[in-house]
Every structure is written in C-alpha cells, then in structure tokens.
Amino acid sequence: MPEMYPMTEPDDQGLLDVGDGHRIFWETSGNPRGKPAVVLHGGPGQGSRPGMRQMFDPARYRVVLLDQRGCGRSVPHATTSLRDNTTDHLVADLEKLREHLGIDRWLVTGGSWGTTLALVYAERFPERVTELVVSAISTTRRSEIDWLYRGVGRFFPEEWARFTLGTGDDVAAYARLMADPDPAVRDRAAAAWRRWEDVVLSLEPGAPPVRDEPVDDATLAFVRLTTHYYANAGWLDEGAVIRDAGRLAGIPGVLIHGRLDLSCPVTTAWELAEAWPGAELLVDDHAGHRGSDVKRDWKLAALDRFAR
C-alpha cells in the first residue's frame, strides 16, 4: 500500500489581495516545476493544514494550499466580517490565485465542503482542471443540509433536543446567533454547533470524544462561515452541482466516500458518479466521514497515478 510522503516545508507563501478588502493566505511546496495541484479545505471555514502536503509526492507535484476567505491566516477574519464571502467569491479567488502563481491548469482536490467548491470551480472552468480527486462527497443541496442539521437527529434524539432552537430552520437561526453583537451569545452558539457536528460523527470508527471545551477564534470562524454558507445553500441552485456534472466529461475524476458517513450519506456520491461521465467512485464500507487507512490509500494511489 502507498505511504504518505514526508512533511515538506513551503517554498513560498503570501497574502493575495483578491479585492473586496480580502486577502487570502496561500503557500506552495514540493517541486516548483512539478505538476500543479490545489487543495481545497472543508468547513466552510476550517482552513488548510500542513499535513495536506503529505498526500503529494514532493518530487512530482507543486502543491498549493490556501485558506479560503475569512478563515485560517486569511484576512479579515470571519469573527469580524462576512462581507463579500460567497461561493462565487471563492471560485473567483481560485482563478486569481492560479493566475498569480502562473499556473495554466491544475489538479483540484478537496473534501466535504471542499468537494462542493472543487466541483463548482471545475464546472465553471473545466479548461483549467486536469483531474479531480474528491472525498466525503457533499454538493451542498438544501436536502443535504436539512439531513445533516435535522434529519440525522433521529439517530441522536437527546442530542437533537439539546441542539435544536425550535425555529423550523436551525441553520438560519444559528447564523443569526453567530452575528449577535454579544460575544457570549456567539460563544454559546458556536459551542452548541460544534458539539452537534461531533455527535453526528461520533459513531464512526475511532471517533474522538465530543468536545465541550471553550471555543477559540478558529471555531468561531468555522461556525460563522458554515452557518452563513449553509443558510444560503452555498448560493447554488438546488441540485446544480449534480445537474451540471456533464461539464466534467473528459476530466478524470476519483470520488472517495465512506459508507458509514452519517453526515453526508453515500447517495450523493453515487448520484454524482452517475451524472459525471467517466468518474470512478470508491466506497469504503467500513469508514465514515473522517479519514480511514483505506480512503487514504485510495487517494494516495490516485494522486500518484495522476502525477505520471
């Protein structure tokens, strides 16, 4: 089985002015003359992590990591501003970053929300994408959001009663709480949201304990961005990502998913694979939303194959 690559350090990094008062953090590592690949983090709002570099052969890839608007090392932080922060803005930012780095075409990879962003970007700019490798498949349909923040509550009724605000639209209600001027209100809302996300993944193999510790700025940004994006269903027409998957014809694609993923049921991955000509769907029967050795090995193998 393939092994993860040793940790590499960035050879370049910076803050790119993308307009609207936003500057996004980016970094490159690996071979400056290697195959370009960009990694799109999840969340929305989780930010990039150094370990993402280890999926790529540093001798063959030029790896681009970035923090999407409002999170990580990008500024302004979502704890202070959500101005001009939508899916369309993030897609435009990717094009500006690609041009800034002098890249003509690149492999695009992402997981969870990063899958949605990768697919939307590729459907709008297919001529700029060499391959797609996506995991924990989500397309940010309202039906998917409703499942994650309401439907799946049938598995955790006591935790659902603790999470729900009883408004009929908990995502929008939490988005309003995260915009409250009182920091104590924002902290309580972020802690409750984080707990629910932990609970939903708590049945997966190797799941860590549900967190109850105080929230930090990274958590506040994550929850504020997630509620902001999901309350608006990513500003996407319902089902648009799967509807437009035909635009990906000719782009080699690998879709990796865990059958035990309660947060993103495998039906979305299957529907996407059916609509995407030539896509390869790999389902780990013993994994959920988080990573697994099998899913890691599949991704490493795909990236090694595409490097050739």
Secondary structure, DSSP 8 states (H G I E B T S, - for coil): ----------SEEEEEEEETTEEEEEEEEE-TTSEEEEEE--TTTT---GGGGGGS-TTTEEEEEE--TTSTT-BS-TTT--TT-SHHHHHHHHHHHHHHTT-S-EEEEEEEHHHHHHHHHHHH-GGGEEEEEEEEE----HHHHHHHHTGGGGG-HHHHHHH--SSS-HHHHHHHHHT-S-HHHHHHHHHHHHHHHHHHTTTSTT------S---HHHHHHHHHHHHHHHTGGG--TTHHHHTGGGGTTS-EEEEEETT-SSS-THHHHHHHHHSTT-EEEEETT--SS--HHHHHHHHHHHHHHH-
